[in-house]
Amino acid sequence: TMNTFGLIQIGLILLCTTTISSLQCNHLPLQQRKVVENSLQLLDKMGKKFPQQCLREKMSFRFPEQVLKPRQKETVKLVIEEIFQHIFYIFSKNLTLAAWDGTALEQFQNGLYQQIEQLEACVIKKQTHYFRSKEVNRLKLKKYFQKIDCFLKDKQHDLCSWEISRAEMRRCLQLIDKVIRKL
């Protein structure tokens, strides 16, 4: 009887995990909203108010807002995942000159990373169709984030370039937040 019981337990565990993952996928927009809200709070917590001396270096990166206006909700989730990946990438290197709170920064990175993993698990099935039809949007996003990356490199990742990028990421996440609320 121990054997059957063990098998039933394993079966139940498997059943629960698949239910959980499909449940998590159903709650994606809600989760994304939490991650975005959380990320915005952490961005604020990471640094203080925008330094006055950086104002004259302000840059306009022009986020390609049209990427967040696709017809299907699924596509929006994918676009958001992609944006999270870009943000994660930018905020995971050459941070030595950014005068930020380390704990908040780490939480910011971890939150994004977990959400990327979650999104990948949920959305992988639909990806191929999306990528073919949305290549243009992907390129626009890539260009936008490359601009930020190049700006940071040009300024040798100095304090102001990080502060300007942080302000830009806030704007970017606020746009996402608006979109998710409508989902």
N, C-alpha and C positions, 0 to 999 in steps of 0.2 A: 504493500500500500504506500510505502514511503516514496517509491518511484513515481507512481501515478500522481501522488500529491505534489511531488517536485515538478513534474511536467505541467500540472495545472497551474502551479505558481509561476513557472516560466511563461506559460501561455498568457496568464493575466498580466504579467509585467510587460510582455511584448504588446499586448492589446492596449495597455495604458500608454505606452510610449508613442505608439502610432496615433492614438487619439490625441495625446498632448501635442504632438507636432502638427497635426492638422488643425487643432484648435489654435495653436500659436499662429498658424498661417492665416486663419480667419481673422485673427485680431491684429494683423500686421499694421493697418493704418493707425490703430490705437497705439500700438507699440512705437511706431515711427514718431507719432506725435509726442509720446513721452520722451523718446530719445532726443528729439529736436528741442523740446522744452528744457530738458536736462542739460543738453549741450549748450544751449544759450545761457543758462544760469552759470554753467562752469566756465564759459568764455568770459563772462563778467567777473567771476570769482578769480580767474587766473591772473588777471592784471588789474591795475587801478584804472582811473579815468584816462581817456586818451591824452597822451602827453602833448602839451601845447607846442613844444619845439618840433613836433612831427607834422604839424598842420600844413606847413608849406610844401611838404613832400607828398601830400595826398595824391593818390592815383585813381584814375577811373578805370576799373577793369571791365565794367559792363557785363553783368551776368546775363547769359542768353535766356531770357525769361520764356521764350517760346518753347523751350524744351520741356517746361512743366505744364504745357497745355495740350497733351495728347487726348484722344477721344476715349481710349480705354483706361480703366483704373489700373489694370495690371501693368500697363506701360508706365504709368506714373510711378508705381512702386519700383520698377526697374531703374527708371531715371534717378529716383531718389537714392537707390542703392549705389548707383554709379557715382553720384555726388558725394555720398558718404565715403566711398573709397578714395576719391580724389582728396577730400579734406583730410582723411586719415593719413594719406601719403604725405601731404604738405606738412602736417603737424607731427611728423615722426622723424624729422631729421634736422640737423644744424640748429638746434634750439638753444645753444649755449648763451647767446647774447640776448635772448628774450628774458626780460626780468619778470618771470611769471612764477606763480605759486605752483610748486612741483606736484603736490597732491591733486590739485584741481586739474592740472594738465593731464596727469595720469588717468584720472577718472574720465576725463573728456575722451582720451584715446581709447580707453577700455570700452566705454559706452558705444562709441562708433564701431569698434572692432566686433563687439558682440552682435550688434545690429546687422553688420555686414554678413557675418556668418549665418545669422538667422534668416536674413533675406535670401542669401544664396541657397539655403536649404529649401526654402519655400518656392522660390521662383525659377529654379533651374530648369524645370520642364518647359517653361514658356519662352525661354531665352532665345532660342535660335530664330524663331519667327520675329521676335522683337528686333534683334540685331540687324537682320537684313532690311527691315522696313525703316529702321530709325538711325541708320548710319550717319545721316546728316546731323542729327541732334547729338550723337555721340561725339562727332568731330567738333561741333560748336562747344560742347562742354570741355573737351580736351584742350581746345584753344584757350578757353577762358582760364582754366587752371594752369595751363602752361605760362600764360601771361603773369600770373601770380608767382609761379615758381621762378621765372626769369627775373622778375622784379626783385625777389628775395636774393637771388644769386648776384644780380648787378650790385645790390646794396651790401653784398657780403653778409647777408643775414643779420644786419645790425638791428638795434633795438627798434628804431622807427619803422623799418621795413616789416618787422614782426607785428608791431602795433597796428600798422595800416592793414596788414593781412588779416589780423584778428578782427578788425572792424569790418572788413570785407566779408569774412566768414559769417559774422553776425547777420549781415544783410542777406546773405545767401540762405542761411538757416531760417530767417524770418519769412522769406519768400516761400520756402518749402512748407513752413508751418501754415501759412495761409492756404496753400494748396491742399495739404492733408486735412485741414478742417472741413474742406468741402467734400472730401471723399465719402 
